Amino acid sequence: MEYQVSEVEKIIFLSKQNIPWNDVEQYLKQYIGQTFIVREYQDSISIASDFPDEYTESKYTKRLRGALAKVKANAAQIIDLLIENAVNRRWVENKNDKHKNNASEGWFRYDTYFSIPVKGSEEKVERTNQYKATLVVRKTVRGLFLYDVLDIKKEASTPRESQKTVR
């Protein structure tokens, strides 16, 4: 499977210890009301007003520590590219009463790939680390809405062949 890697160009959330999740949430609010198209499937995925809170306050996010927390915080900069370059769509039935209204038609999950620059001692980019993540998208009669980004995992040091997407 060929996929595109979306690039985070600049680390704006620097800490690994104390991620400023309130700042990340404020940053994400710029996406509310926007819609992005998944190239492979032509799915239109919108950003609803509950997305910034879910992204920063979900159980998954609260368990993140260290580098992966920093990675998720900085991936907020490229939500549009994560959606546009998503692959491997699969549908999952809604099994939680909590979501019977906001995911009445179930869930879609997509894989997405992105990279984060790693700077050396002189603040020059030494390399980039590549990551795979899962986009969780709720499906309703009104459309598709991004819910969260989960299961962020660093790819092997020799990642699968890919095409780069430049920001």
DODODREN-713715 format. One record per residue: residue number from 1; x, y, z of N, C-alpha, C, CB in turn. Coordinates in Angstrom, 2 decimals. Glycine has a CB too. Example, Ala and Ser with C-alpha at 12.3 -4.5 7.8 and 13.67 -1.06 7.14 Angstrom:
// DODODREN-713715
1, 13.19, -5.69, 7.80, 12.30, -4.50, 7.80, 13.20, -3.30, 7.80, 11.31, -4.47, 9.05
2, 12.85, -2.25, 7.08, 13.67, -1.06, 7.14, 12.90, 0.03, 7.87, 14.08, -0.60, 5.72
END
This chain:
// DODODREN-713715
1, 0.85, -1.17, 0.00, 0.00, 0.00, 0.00, 0.89, 1.24, 0.00, -0.96, 0.00, 1.22
2, 0.61, 2.15, -0.89, 1.36, 3.39, -0.95, 0.62, 4.45, -0.15, 1.59, 3.85, -2.41
3, 1.36, 5.24, 0.58, 0.75, 6.28, 1.38, 1.64, 7.51, 1.35, 0.51, 5.80, 2.83
4, 1.08, 8.63, 1.74, 1.84, 9.86, 1.81, 2.10, 10.22, 3.27, 1.10, 11.01, 1.09
5, 3.27, 10.75, 3.50, 3.66, 11.16, 4.85, 3.49, 12.67, 4.95, 5.14, 10.73, 5.17
6, 2.65, 13.11, 5.86, 2.44, 14.53, 6.10, 3.53, 15.03, 7.04, 1.01, 14.80, 6.69
7, 4.07, 16.20, 6.77, 5.18, 16.71, 7.57, 4.77, 17.83, 8.52, 6.28, 17.20, 6.67
8, 5.17, 17.68, 9.78, 5.12, 18.79, 10.72, 6.45, 19.50, 10.51, 4.90, 18.32, 12.25
9, 6.41, 20.77, 10.13, 7.66, 21.46, 9.83, 8.32, 22.08, 11.04, 7.40, 22.53, 8.82
10, 7.52, 22.53, 12.00, 8.06, 23.25, 13.15, 7.43, 22.73, 14.43, 7.83, 24.78, 13.00
11, 8.25, 22.52, 15.43, 7.76, 22.10, 16.73, 7.32, 23.35, 17.48, 8.85, 21.30, 17.54
12, 6.01, 23.51, 17.69, 5.53, 24.69, 18.41, 5.18, 24.38, 19.87, 4.31, 25.27, 17.71
13, 4.95, 23.11, 20.16, 4.72, 22.68, 21.54, 5.96, 21.91, 21.95, 3.40, 21.80, 21.67
14, 6.84, 22.56, 22.72, 8.21, 22.07, 22.93, 8.37, 21.04, 24.03, 9.08, 23.20, 23.22
15, 7.59, 21.12, 25.07, 7.80, 20.30, 26.26, 7.39, 18.85, 26.05, 7.05, 20.87, 27.42
16, 8.13, 17.94, 26.67, 7.72, 16.53, 26.72, 7.03, 16.23, 28.04, 8.93, 15.59, 26.52
17, 7.30, 17.06, 29.04, 6.81, 16.80, 30.39, 5.43, 17.39, 30.64, 7.78, 17.35, 31.40
18, 5.28, 18.65, 30.35, 4.03, 19.35, 30.66, 3.46, 19.95, 29.39, 4.25, 20.44, 31.72
19, 2.77, 19.14, 28.63, 2.17, 19.62, 27.39, 1.10, 20.66, 27.73, 1.56, 18.44, 26.55
20, 1.13, 21.82, 27.10, 0.10, 22.83, 27.36, -1.18, 22.49, 26.58, 0.62, 24.26, 26.96
21, -1.92, 21.49, 27.07, -3.08, 20.99, 26.32, -4.13, 22.08, 26.10, -3.71, 19.81, 27.05
22, -4.23, 23.05, 27.02, -5.17, 24.15, 26.78, -4.76, 24.97, 25.56, -5.25, 25.07, 28.03
23, -3.45, 25.15, 25.37, -2.96, 25.86, 24.18, -3.22, 25.05, 22.92, -1.45, 26.17, 24.33
24, -3.03, 23.73, 23.01, -3.31, 22.86, 21.86, -4.79, 22.95, 21.51, -2.91, 21.37, 22.17
25, -5.65, 22.91, 22.52, -7.09, 23.01, 22.28, -7.43, 24.34, 21.59, -7.86, 22.88, 23.60
26, -6.85, 25.43, 22.06, -7.09, 26.73, 21.43, -6.62, 26.73, 19.98, -6.39, 27.85, 22.22
27, -5.46, 26.12, 19.73, -4.92, 26.03, 18.37, -5.89, 25.27, 17.46, -3.54, 25.32, 18.39
28, -6.45, 24.18, 17.95, -7.34, 23.34, 17.15, -8.66, 24.02, 16.80, -7.62, 22.06, 17.88
29, -9.05, 25.02, 17.56, -10.32, 25.69, 17.30, -10.35, 26.38, 15.94, -10.60, 26.72, 18.39
30, -9.19, 26.66, 15.36, -9.16, 27.27, 14.03, -9.74, 26.34, 12.95, -7.73, 27.65, 13.68
31, -9.78, 25.05, 13.22, -10.29, 24.08, 12.24, -11.81, 23.92, 12.28, -9.64, 22.75, 12.48
32, -12.46, 24.37, 13.36, -13.90, 24.16, 13.52, -14.65, 24.75, 12.32, -14.40, 24.80, 14.84
33, -15.53, 23.92, 11.78, -16.34, 24.35, 10.64, -15.71, 24.04, 9.29, -16.60, 25.81, 10.73
34, -14.47, 23.63, 9.28, -13.80, 23.31, 8.02, -14.06, 21.85, 7.64, -12.28, 23.57, 8.12
35, -13.97, 21.58, 6.35, -14.15, 20.24, 5.81, -12.96, 19.91, 4.93, -15.49, 20.11, 5.01
36, -12.46, 18.69, 5.06, -11.32, 18.24, 4.28, -11.69, 16.93, 3.58, -10.06, 18.05, 5.18
37, -11.13, 16.71, 2.41, -11.46, 15.54, 1.60, -10.34, 14.51, 1.70, -11.69, 15.95, 0.11
38, -10.70, 13.27, 2.01, -9.75, 12.16, 1.99, -9.52, 11.81, 0.52, -10.28, 10.90, 2.82
39, -8.30, 12.03, 0.04, -8.01, 11.83, -1.39, -8.40, 10.44, -1.90, -6.54, 12.05, -1.64
40, -8.05, 9.42, -1.16, -8.25, 8.05, -1.64, -9.72, 7.67, -1.80, -7.58, 7.07, -0.71
41, -10.59, 8.21, -0.95, -11.99, 7.79, -0.95, -12.96, 8.92, -1.31, -12.35, 7.24, 0.39
42, -12.46, 10.13, -1.40, -13.29, 11.32, -1.63, -14.31, 11.53, -0.51, -14.02, 11.19, -2.96
43, -14.00, 11.05, 0.70, -14.85, 11.28, 1.86, -14.65, 12.70, 2.35, -14.54, 10.26, 2.99
44, -15.73, 13.39, 2.66, -15.67, 14.74, 3.24, -15.76, 14.62, 4.76, -16.82, 15.66, 2.69
45, -14.70, 15.02, 5.45, -14.67, 14.94, 6.90, -14.63, 16.35, 7.45, -13.45, 14.10, 7.40
46, -15.61, 16.66, 8.29, -15.72, 17.99, 8.88, -15.17, 18.00, 10.30, -17.18, 18.46, 8.87
47, -14.86, 19.21, 10.75, -14.38, 19.41, 12.11, -15.50, 20.11, 12.89, -13.04, 20.24, 12.13
48, -16.05, 19.40, 13.86, -17.14, 19.94, 14.68, -16.54, 20.62, 15.93, -18.15, 18.82, 15.10
49, -17.37, 21.34, 16.63, -16.90, 22.11, 17.79, -16.42, 21.23, 18.95, -18.00, 23.01, 18.28
50, -16.80, 19.95, 18.96, -16.36, 19.08, 20.06, -14.97, 18.47, 19.81, -17.36, 17.97, 20.27
51, -14.44, 18.62, 18.61, -13.16, 17.99, 18.28, -11.99, 18.49, 19.14, -12.85, 18.23, 16.83
52, -11.77, 19.80, 19.28, -10.60, 20.24, 20.07, -10.60, 19.67, 21.50, -10.57, 21.75, 20.13
53, -11.75, 19.63, 22.13, -11.83, 19.10, 23.49, -11.53, 17.61, 23.52, -13.21, 19.38, 24.09
54, -12.10, 16.86, 22.59, -11.86, 15.41, 22.55, -10.39, 15.11, 22.27, -12.75, 14.73, 21.48
55, -9.78, 15.83, 21.34, -8.38, 15.64, 20.97, -7.46, 15.84, 22.18, -7.98, 16.61, 19.84
56, -7.77, 16.82, 23.00, -6.88, 17.16, 24.12, -7.27, 16.53, 25.45, -6.85, 18.64, 24.29
57, -8.52, 16.05, 25.58, -9.00, 15.55, 26.87, -9.41, 14.08, 26.86, -10.17, 16.37, 27.30
58, -9.21, 13.38, 25.76, -9.64, 11.99, 25.69, -8.83, 11.11, 26.65, -9.52, 11.46, 24.25
59, -9.37, 9.95, 26.96, -8.65, 9.00, 27.82, -7.30, 8.66, 27.20, -9.49, 7.70, 28.03
60, -7.28, 8.49, 25.88, -6.02, 8.18, 25.19, -5.00, 9.29, 25.42, -6.27, 7.98, 23.68
61, -5.41, 10.53, 25.21, -4.49, 11.66, 25.37, -3.98, 11.76, 26.80, -5.18, 12.97, 24.96
62, -4.86, 11.56, 27.75, -4.45, 11.67, 29.16, -3.43, 10.60, 29.56, -5.68, 11.57, 30.06
63, -3.40, 9.48, 28.85, -2.42, 8.42, 29.14, -1.07, 8.66, 28.47, -2.97, 7.07, 28.70
64, -1.04, 9.56, 27.49, 0.22, 9.80, 26.77, 1.24, 10.47, 27.67, -0.04, 10.66, 25.53
65, 2.49, 10.06, 27.52, 3.59, 10.65, 28.28, 4.76, 10.88, 27.33, 4.01, 9.73, 29.48
66, 5.62, 11.80, 27.71, 6.88, 12.00, 27.01, 6.73, 12.36, 25.55, 7.71, 10.79, 27.13
67, 7.55, 11.69, 24.74, 7.64, 12.03, 23.32, 6.31, 11.87, 22.58, 8.69, 11.16, 22.66
68, 5.53, 10.85, 22.89, 4.26, 10.66, 22.17, 3.26, 11.76, 22.48, 3.65, 9.31, 22.50
69, 3.27, 12.28, 23.70, 2.40, 13.42, 24.02, 2.82, 14.64, 23.19, 2.45, 13.76, 25.54
70, 4.11, 14.87, 23.10, 4.64, 15.98, 22.30, 4.29, 15.79, 20.83, 6.17, 16.10, 22.47
71, 4.37, 14.56, 20.35, 4.04, 14.26, 18.95, 2.57, 14.56, 18.68, 4.35, 12.78, 18.62
72, 1.66, 14.11, 19.57, 0.24, 14.38, 19.35, -0.04, 15.88, 19.40, -0.61, 13.65, 20.39
73, 0.56, 16.57, 20.34, 0.35, 18.01, 20.45, 0.78, 18.70, 19.15, 1.14, 18.59, 21.65
74, 1.91, 18.35, 18.60, 2.41, 19.02, 17.39, 1.71, 18.56, 16.12, 3.89, 18.78, 17.26
75, 1.13, 17.36, 16.13, 0.35, 16.90, 14.97, -0.90, 17.76, 14.78, -0.06, 15.41, 15.14
76, -1.29, 18.51, 15.79, -2.44, 19.41, 15.68, -2.25, 20.42, 14.56, -2.68, 20.14, 17.00
77, -1.01, 20.70, 14.19, -0.72, 21.68, 13.14, -1.10, 21.20, 11.75, 0.74, 22.01, 13.16
78, -1.24, 19.88, 11.59, -1.46, 19.34, 10.24, -2.70, 18.46, 10.15, -0.25, 18.53, 9.80
79, -3.72, 18.80, 10.93, -4.97, 18.02, 10.91, -5.49, 17.89, 9.47, -6.05, 18.69, 11.81
80, -5.42, 18.96, 8.71, -5.89, 18.93, 7.32, -5.17, 17.88, 6.50, -5.72, 20.29, 6.68
81, -3.84, 17.82, 6.61, -3.06, 16.83, 5.85, -3.27, 15.41, 6.35, -1.59, 17.18, 5.91
82, -3.44, 15.26, 7.66, -3.69, 13.92, 8.20, -4.96, 13.34, 7.60, -3.80, 13.96, 9.75
83, -5.98, 14.19, 7.43, -7.24, 13.75, 6.83, -7.05, 13.50, 5.34, -8.36, 14.79, 7.08
84, -6.48, 14.47, 4.64, -6.35, 14.36, 3.18, -5.54, 13.13, 2.76, -5.68, 15.61, 2.63
85, -4.54, 12.75, 3.55, -3.67, 11.64, 3.19, -4.03, 10.33, 3.87, -2.25, 11.99, 3.52
86, -5.20, 10.25, 4.46, -5.62, 9.04, 5.17, -5.84, 7.88, 4.20, -6.91, 9.30, 5.97
87, -5.57, 6.67, 4.68, -5.72, 5.44, 3.90, -6.35, 4.36, 4.78, -4.34, 4.96, 3.33
88, -6.65, 3.23, 4.18, -7.13, 2.05, 4.91, -8.39, 2.32, 5.73, -6.02, 1.53, 5.82
89, -9.41, 2.84, 5.08, -10.69, 3.13, 5.75, -11.37, 1.82, 6.15, -11.63, 3.97, 4.84
90, -11.91, 1.80, 7.36, -12.72, 0.66, 7.81, -13.82, 1.17, 8.72, -11.84, -0.40, 8.55
91, -14.97, 0.49, 8.65, -16.15, 0.89, 9.42, -16.23, 0.04, 10.68, -17.44, 0.74, 8.58
92, -16.65, 0.66, 11.79, -16.84, -0.03, 13.06, -18.21, 0.37, 13.60, -15.70, 0.32, 14.08
93, -18.96, -0.61, 14.04, -20.28, -0.36, 14.61, -20.16, 0.42, 15.91, -21.04, -1.69, 14.85
94, -21.12, 1.30, 16.17, -21.16, 2.02, 17.44, -21.70, 1.07, 18.51, -22.04, 3.31, 17.33
95, -20.91, 0.85, 19.55, -21.32, -0.07, 20.61, -21.51, 0.62, 21.94, -20.30, -1.17, 20.76
96, -21.42, 1.95, 21.95, -21.46, 2.69, 23.20, -22.68, 3.61, 23.21, -20.16, 3.50, 23.41
97, -23.57, 3.42, 24.19, -24.76, 4.27, 24.30, -24.42, 5.75, 24.39, -25.59, 3.87, 25.51
98, -23.26, 6.04, 24.95, -22.81, 7.42, 25.09, -22.78, 8.13, 23.73, -21.41, 7.46, 25.75
99, -22.52, 7.38, 22.66, -22.38, 7.97, 21.33, -23.56, 7.67, 20.40, -21.11, 7.49, 20.70
100, -24.70, 7.23, 20.96, -25.81, 6.84, 20.08, -26.32, 8.00, 19.23, -26.95, 6.29, 20.91
101, -26.17, 9.23, 19.68, -26.60, 10.38, 18.87, -25.49, 10.94, 17.99, -27.12, 11.48, 19.77
102, -24.28, 11.11, 18.56, -23.23, 11.76, 17.78, -22.47, 10.80, 16.86, -22.27, 12.42, 18.69
103, -22.73, 9.50, 16.95, -22.16, 8.52, 16.02, -23.24, 7.51, 15.67, -20.90, 7.82, 16.62
104, -24.40, 8.02, 15.31, -25.57, 7.16, 15.08, -25.37, 6.13, 13.98, -26.75, 8.01, 14.75
105, -24.47, 6.42, 13.04, -24.22, 5.50, 11.92, -22.93, 4.73, 12.08, -24.20, 6.27, 10.62
106, -22.31, 4.81, 13.26, -21.07, 4.09, 13.51, -19.84, 4.97, 13.37, -20.96, 2.91, 12.58
107, -18.72, 4.33, 13.14, -17.42, 4.99, 13.10, -16.63, 4.54, 11.89, -16.64, 4.72, 14.39
108, -15.83, 5.41, 11.38, -14.80, 5.03, 10.42, -13.46, 5.23, 11.10, -14.90, 5.87, 9.08
109, -12.54, 4.37, 10.77, -11.15, 4.52, 11.20, -10.30, 4.54, 9.95, -10.70, 3.37, 12.19
110, -9.33, 5.41, 9.94, -8.39, 5.53, 8.83, -6.98, 5.52, 9.41, -8.66, 6.84, 8.00
111, -6.03, 5.04, 8.63, -4.63, 5.16, 9.01, -4.09, 6.43, 8.37, -3.81, 3.90, 8.57
112, -3.16, 7.06, 9.05, -2.49, 8.23, 8.50, -1.05, 8.22, 8.98, -3.22, 9.55, 8.92
113, -0.17, 8.83, 8.20, 1.25, 8.81, 8.48, 1.78, 10.24, 8.48, 2.01, 7.94, 7.44
114, 2.69, 10.52, 9.41, 3.26, 11.86, 9.46, 4.66, 11.80, 10.04, 2.37, 12.80, 10.29
115, 5.39, 12.89, 9.86, 6.75, 12.95, 10.38, 6.93, 14.22, 11.21, 7.78, 12.91, 9.23
116, 7.87, 14.12, 12.14, 8.19, 15.21, 13.06, 9.71, 15.40, 13.00, 7.70, 14.91, 14.53
117, 10.19, 16.64, 12.87, 11.64, 16.86, 12.85, 12.27, 16.65, 14.23, 11.96, 18.26, 12.34
118, 13.50, 16.14, 14.23, 14.26, 15.96, 15.47, 15.49, 16.85, 15.33, 14.66, 14.45, 15.72
119, 15.62, 17.78, 16.28, 16.74, 18.73, 16.23, 17.88, 18.25, 17.11, 16.28, 20.13, 16.66
120, 19.08, 18.58, 16.67, 20.29, 18.25, 17.42, 20.67, 19.36, 18.36, 21.44, 17.95, 16.49
121, 21.89, 19.30, 18.86, 22.35, 20.25, 19.86, 22.42, 21.69, 19.34, 23.70, 19.83, 20.36
122, 22.62, 21.89, 18.06, 22.71, 23.23, 17.50, 21.38, 23.69, 16.88, 23.81, 23.28, 16.45
123, 20.29, 23.05, 17.27, 18.95, 23.39, 16.78, 18.78, 23.18, 15.28, 18.65, 24.83, 17.12
124, 19.63, 22.36, 14.70, 19.47, 21.99, 13.29, 18.74, 20.65, 13.23, 20.86, 21.93, 12.55
125, 17.92, 20.47, 12.22, 17.20, 19.21, 12.07, 18.19, 18.12, 11.69, 16.06, 19.33, 11.01
126, 18.29, 17.12, 12.56, 19.19, 15.99, 12.32, 18.52, 14.90, 11.50, 19.67, 15.41, 13.65
127, 17.24, 14.71, 11.76, 16.47, 13.66, 11.08, 15.01, 13.92, 11.33, 16.88, 12.23, 11.59
128, 14.16, 13.09, 10.74, 12.73, 13.15, 11.06, 12.30, 11.76, 11.54, 11.89, 13.61, 9.82
129, 11.42, 11.75, 12.50, 10.81, 10.50, 12.95, 9.45, 10.38, 12.28, 10.69, 10.45, 14.51
130, 9.15, 9.18, 11.80, 7.86, 8.96, 11.16, 6.94, 8.21, 12.12, 8.02, 8.18, 9.84
131, 5.64, 8.56, 12.02, 4.62, 7.98, 12.89, 3.42, 7.53, 12.08, 4.19, 8.99, 13.96
132, 2.75, 6.55, 12.61, 1.47, 6.10, 12.08, 0.44, 6.39, 13.17, 1.48, 4.55, 11.68
133, -0.75, 6.82, 12.76, -1.82, 7.09, 13.72, -3.15, 6.65, 13.11, -1.85, 8.60, 14.12
134, -4.15, 6.56, 13.96, -5.50, 6.22, 13.53, -6.40, 7.43, 13.71, -6.06, 5.01, 14.32
135, -7.07, 7.82, 12.63, -8.08, 8.87, 12.71, -9.40, 8.19, 13.05, -8.18, 9.68, 11.37
136, -10.07, 8.67, 14.08, -11.38, 8.15, 14.46, -12.40, 9.18, 14.00, -11.47, 7.88, 16.03
137, -13.31, 8.73, 13.14, -14.29, 9.62, 12.51, -15.68, 9.10, 12.82, -14.07, 9.72, 10.96
138, -16.51, 9.97, 13.39, -17.89, 9.54, 13.69, -18.77, 9.80, 12.47, -18.45, 10.29, 14.94
139, -19.67, 8.86, 12.25, -20.57, 8.93, 11.10, -21.98, 9.19, 11.62, -20.52, 7.62, 10.26
140, -22.62, 10.21, 11.08, -23.99, 10.53, 11.45, -24.80, 10.70, 10.17, -24.06, 11.81, 12.35
141, -26.07, 10.92, 10.29, -26.89, 11.17, 9.11, -26.50, 12.51, 8.47, -28.40, 11.17, 9.48
142, -25.83, 13.39, 9.24, -25.40, 14.69, 8.71, -24.03, 14.64, 8.04, -25.38, 15.70, 9.81
143, -23.30, 13.54, 8.21, -21.99, 13.44, 7.57, -20.95, 12.80, 8.45, -21.52, 14.80, 7.17
144, -19.68, 13.03, 8.08, -18.53, 12.48, 8.80, -17.83, 13.60, 9.56, -17.55, 11.80, 7.82
145, -17.44, 13.30, 10.81, -16.82, 14.30, 11.67, -15.61, 13.69, 12.37, -17.83, 14.84, 12.70
146, -14.46, 14.37, 12.28, -13.27, 13.90, 12.97, -13.50, 13.93, 14.47, -12.03, 14.75, 12.58
147, -13.20, 12.84, 15.14, -13.44, 12.73, 16.58, -12.13, 12.78, 17.38, -14.18, 11.43, 16.89
148, -11.11, 12.03, 16.93, -9.84, 12.02, 17.66, -8.77, 11.39, 16.78, -9.98, 11.24, 19.00
149, -7.53, 11.52, 17.24, -6.38, 10.86, 16.63, -5.79, 9.97, 17.71, -5.31, 11.90, 16.06
150, -5.75, 8.66, 17.44, -5.35, 7.67, 18.44, -4.22, 6.79, 17.93, -6.53, 6.81, 18.84
151, -3.76, 5.93, 18.81, -2.82, 4.85, 18.47, -1.60, 5.37, 17.71, -3.52, 3.80, 17.64
152, -1.03, 6.45, 18.19, 0.16, 7.01, 17.54, 1.34, 6.10, 17.87, 0.44, 8.48, 18.01
153, 2.01, 5.65, 16.82, 3.15, 4.75, 17.00, 4.28, 5.19, 16.08, 2.75, 3.28, 16.72
154, 5.47, 5.20, 16.65, 6.64, 5.53, 15.84, 6.91, 4.37, 14.89, 7.89, 5.81, 16.74
155, 7.17, 4.71, 13.63, 7.48, 3.70, 12.63, 8.92, 3.24, 12.83, 7.27, 4.25, 11.20
156, 9.24, 2.08, 12.30, 10.59, 1.54, 12.38, 11.59, 2.54, 11.80, 10.69, 0.18, 11.64
157, 12.84, 2.41, 12.18, 13.85, 3.36, 11.72, 14.02, 3.33, 10.21, 15.17, 3.09, 12.39
158, 13.62, 2.25, 9.57, 13.60, 2.19, 8.12, 12.14, 2.03, 7.70, 14.49, 1.01, 7.57
159, 11.41, 3.16, 7.62, 9.99, 3.07, 7.32, 9.71, 2.49, 5.93, 9.35, 4.43, 7.44
160, 8.49, 1.97, 5.79, 8.07, 1.45, 4.50, 8.18, 2.55, 3.44, 6.63, 0.91, 4.56
161, 8.26, 2.12, 2.19, 8.36, 3.11, 1.12, 7.15, 4.02, 1.15, 8.49, 2.43, -0.25
162, 7.40, 5.27, 0.93, 6.31, 6.25, 0.97, 6.63, 7.40, 0.05, 6.08, 6.75, 2.39
163, 5.66, 8.27, -0.12, 5.86, 9.52, -0.84, 5.72, 10.63, 0.17, 4.86, 9.68, -2.02
164, 6.58, 11.62, 0.09, 6.53, 12.75, 1.02, 5.52, 13.78, 0.56, 7.91, 13.39, 1.18
165, 4.84, 14.37, 1.50, 3.98, 15.51, 1.24, 4.65, 16.71, 1.87, 2.52, 15.30, 1.79
166, 4.80, 17.76, 1.12, 5.45, 18.95, 1.66, 4.37, 19.92, 2.10, 6.40, 19.60, 0.61
167, 4.58, 20.55, 3.19, 3.62, 21.52, 3.74, 3.89, 22.85, 3.12, 3.70, 21.62, 5.28
END
